[in-house]
Amino acid sequence: MRFPVYLHKTESNTYSGFVPDVVGCFFAGETVDDALTDASAAIDAHVEWSTDAGYEVPVATSIEKHIEDENCQGGYWAFVDIDLSRYEGKAVKLNITLPQNLLTKIDSYVDHHREYGSRSGFLAALARKELANA
């Protein structure tokens, strides 16, 4: 899952930031690359702690959801890709029935939005999003 992260340059010429979709998840580094590496580790650690404590896996949203936030001004946006599959349990194959036109639209969408990886990834992401809002 691709998490949007917000970072800014500090007065000491290092970088720090936070992950808007993962409450309490902060990161820092000497360079942008170091900060993004730390962001990845911070998200992973936060998700591991959350799932061990019985909480749901956080759901990544789009940058547009946060772009007007007063805490997200004057810095930089980036994405950090985290494999959440190890926190969600074993994948189970299932058969579903969908109208052909809908399936064609899903496949076309996934082809243009590589963050989903596959049709299954797309459907799983939508399910996570809906369940997080339930």
N, C-alpha and C positions, 0 to 999 in steps of 0.2 A: 504494500500500500504506500502510495506517495503522500507524505505529510508535508504541507507547506510549513516552512520555518522562516522566522523573521530575525534578521541580525543587523547589528550596527557597529560602527567603529567607535571604540572607546577613546577617552582622553589620553590613555597610555598607548594608543596605536595598536591595540589588540581588538578582537572581535568578540561580542557576546550576543546572545539572543534567546529566544524562547519559541516554543511550539504551541501556537494558539489552540490547537485541537487536543492537546494533552496538558491538562491543568497542572501547573507546578513543575513543568519540564523546562529546565534552563540549560544552556550550554555556553561554552566559551573556547577560544583558541587564539594562538599567536597570529595566525593567518586565517583567511576565509576558509581554505581547505581544512585547516586544523579544527576550526569551529564547526564545520559541517560534519567532520568525522566524529567530533564530540557530540554533536546533535544526534547522530545515528546511534551512538552508544547510550546516550541519555534516554532516547525514546525506547530503545530496546530494554533497558533496565527498568524504566517506568512501566512498560507493558508487562514485563515479567513479574514485577512486584504486584501490580494491579490484579493480574490473573491469579497469582498465588493467594492473594487476599480475597478472591471471590468476586472481583469487579469485572465488568465487561471490557473487552478490548476496545480502545478508543477508535473512533471512526474519523478518518481524514476528510476534510471538506476542501472547497476551492479557496484560493487566495481571495477571490472576490468577496467572500463572506467576511473577511477580516480587514480588507484594504482601507476602509474608512475609520477603523479603530484608532483612537488617539494615541495608543501605545505603539502603533505601527507606522509612524511617520518619520521620514528622513533617513531610513535605512534601506536594507536590501531584502528581497524575497528570494527564496530558493526552495527546492524540493529535496527531501531525503526519502529514499525508498527503503522500506523496512519489510522484511518477509515475516508476516504475522502468522503464517500457517502453523508454526510449531506451538503456538499458544491456543490454537482453536481445536486441537484434537485431530484425530485421524480423518482424512477425507473419505467420504462415502459416495460411491457411485449411485446415481438414481436416474430413472427415466421419467421425463416429463413430456407433456404434449403442449405444443404451442402452434398457433396459426403460422403458415408458411410466410406470409407477408411480415409478421412480427419478427420471426426468426431472421429473415433477410435484413430487416432494419437493424436488429441487434448486431448481426455479423458486420454490417457496414459500419456501424458506430464503433465497434471494437477495432476494426481495421484502421480507423482514424484516431483512436484514443488508445494508444499502446500501453498506457498505464494499467489497463485491465488485463492485458496478457492473453486472454482467451474469453470465449463465451461464458465458461464457468466462472472465471474471475469477475466478469461483469455482473453476472447474476448474484454472485456471492457479495460483491460490493454493495449492490442495491439492497440486498437482504440486510446486511449489517447496518446500512444507513436507516432503513425503515425501522428496524428493531431498536436502534439507538434512540429514535424519536418516539418510541411507543410508550 
